[in-house]
Amino acid sequence: MSPENDATTATPDPARAPAKDRPEPRDLLVETSHALQTADGELRYTARTGRIVLREEEVKDDIFEGWKARAELAVTAYTLDAEEGQDQTGRPLTFVFNGGPGSSSVWLHLGLLGPRIVDAGEPGAPTPPPYALVDNPETLLRVSDLVFVDPMSTGQSRVVEGGKAKDYHGWKKDVEQVSEVIRLWCTREDRWMSPKFLCGESYGTTRAVSVADHLLARFGMQLNGLVLISSVLDFGTQDFRFVRHDEACLSYLPTYAAIAHYHGKHPDRSLRDVLAEAEELAAGSYRWALARGNRLTEEERYAVAADLSRLTGLSEDYLQRCELRPEHWRFCTELLRDQGRTVGRIDGRITGVLQSGIAENMDADPSIDAIMGPYAAAVHHYLRSELRSELDLPYAVFSDAIETWSYKEFEGRPITVTDKLERVMRANPHLRVRIEYGYYDLATPYGAAEDMVAHLRLPEEALDRIEHAWFETGHMPYVGASTRVEEAEGISDFVRRASEDATAKPQK
């Protein structure tokens, strides 16, 4: 056998080498140039996509052993091209992520804020495969540079070889990693003096508030704005896992009523009228009835069941059997059971086929089924074909991180980060917050988010820096062309106004 064919003389595989001999992980970002037509004129911008290496300081027996590579987090960034000699320092910079935990940033990236978005169709009328990407004239890039971050195990973010991903599947380590991405980016790109924003959706709002607090406490970095889409900052207001989940029932009631209205359970009534009645019931007799427990008389219980039935579209018999406490997954299955259909948890406007007429819960969320295919296909195509990414790892739209996510820092107490929102708003009198709500959102009901705001321990001046936007949509207001444009314009206007406040010069 000739030497070149002898397996024993082949080049060693670096992955099998001892750890000390393995190549050091390195940043891998690919840069491409693009142009986009918007109502403001042509945007010329640079895209960078790939992974950046995150390192942690390692000390053993009080001896500093260096900064050790621990993770490679995937990012896609867009920067407006500057004219020669133009200083970009004053241009806003927005860091964006979704939630889960365990969701990539593909939804906000290719659904709302990026310069290219997927054509996923309309609620109830998804586009068939194959799918298409289209230009996004409403992209936030018009007013802010963008960095989309995929947290650990999502997208193409991974630990370095030999590491354990589960070590980063938790509130504290997640906050530290995302904060380090922001610190690194601002340092390397000289953006510490730029107006800075965080935009998160769902658990991404928990992350955004926690990261804002960590950036302030650890690095002294202050922000100009937070965009909280379908927020969940106080889990106790919407958690059905508690033995007594009265707060969750109260928070969800208006959303149940909104979805019932959408599916024809309130003929000849406006949505606003139905919501007003549901909100009043939740604040009044329904709250009182749940607090009474078994002290409620039979007559009182039947009266409350009748009110709930009229609003939610569920039968009085069902509401009696669940002790006036319908759980949201079961609501999805029960509302249209007589039609053999379920409604979506992420978006109650979207329906699917019930797998069994006697099923207690739906086997899958039809509102996720409707959008998963377009987004998954679009991101795999976009990163490789248009942005020229050199990574060929599977892009994890969702990971299973949520199954083992650690909240050990909250052990023995409710999971809430409202105190961190209060802290950063007290520390920074210029920080502005935009909170968005979807009426048909069963993942983060608008009633729970409104209740959170109502209990913030902040002075009136700080509360005046919080703006609100409600949409007749589900968890993702950008699912549907008309609301997507409205949402995009609202966020752009928020970033523009907050940035102008930051750069306004005092009158002489």
Order of alpha helices (4+ residues) and beta strands (2+ residues): beta-beta-beta-beta-beta-beta-beta-beta-beta-beta-alpha-beta-alpha-beta-alpha-alpha-alpha-alpha-alpha-alpha-beta-beta-alpha-alpha-beta-alpha-alpha-beta-alpha
